[in-house]
Amino acid sequence: KRIAVRQMEESQSTAAASTTILEGATPMGGVGDITLYEGIVRKQSGDLAWKRRYLCIRGALEEGERLDAGRIPRFKSLDLVLAVSKETMRQQCIATPFAELEDVFPVPSKYTGSNARHVFAVAFKTGKRLLFQARGDPERDEWMQKFQEALGIDDDE
């Protein structure tokens, strides 16, 4: 945590630094160069409160690959990136390689601990789960589809 604070203080960025420090956050260096999907969601914290966060899926293309319409390129890495906001992402974010993720699925409101609607869970291979709340079911379903595509999970499995 101290490292993230020091790096934010040393940053030459003109963007306003956030007063919220994400536990485990680091500068974004080396986390993919292409944003494949992004948006604002709410993330459930340990005390069951919902906090506004910027979430994105970033990728780094394999050598020689290009983004062409109608063709899915090969990526050498895909990361789930969580930040307080898009503007503060470069100074501090939590990046998780998709290799550490296992599944994504909808969560009924009665299982969120706060009766929140439009929630989906991202499950890690370690058993850890993160809950995110979208603005509606269509947005939740879109997020889940993007995660499934990145994980190589077919909806019919």
KANOR-V239544 format. One line per field, one symbol per residue. ss: DSSP state (~ for helix, > for strand, _ for the rest). phi: phi as a letter, one per 40 degrees, with the letter a starting at -180 (. if undefined). burial: I if it has 16 or more other C-alpha atoms within 10 Angstrom, else O. A space follows every 50 residues. Layout:
# KANOR-V239544
ss=???
phi=???
burial=???
This chain:
# KANOR-V239544
ss=_~~~~~~~~~_______________>_______>>>>>>>>>>>_____> >>>>>>>>>>>_____________>>>>>>>>>_________>>>>>~~~ >>>>>>>_~~~_______>>>>>>____>>>>>___~~~~~~~~~~~~~~ ~______
phi=.cccccccccccccccccccbccgcbccdgbfbbccaaicbbbccdcgcb bcacbabbbbccdgcbcbcgbcccbcabbcbbacacccdccaabbbcccc cbaaacbddcbcgafcbgbbbbbccchcbbbbbccacccdccdccccccc cgccccc
burial=OOOIIOOIOOOOOOOOIOOOIIOOIIIIOOIIOOOOOIOIIIIIOOOOOI OOIIIIIIIIIOOOOOOOOOOOOOIOIIIIIIIIIIOIIIIIIIIIOIOO IIIIIIIOOOOIOOOIIIIIIIIIOOOOIOIIIIOOOOIIIOIIIIIIOI IOOOOOO
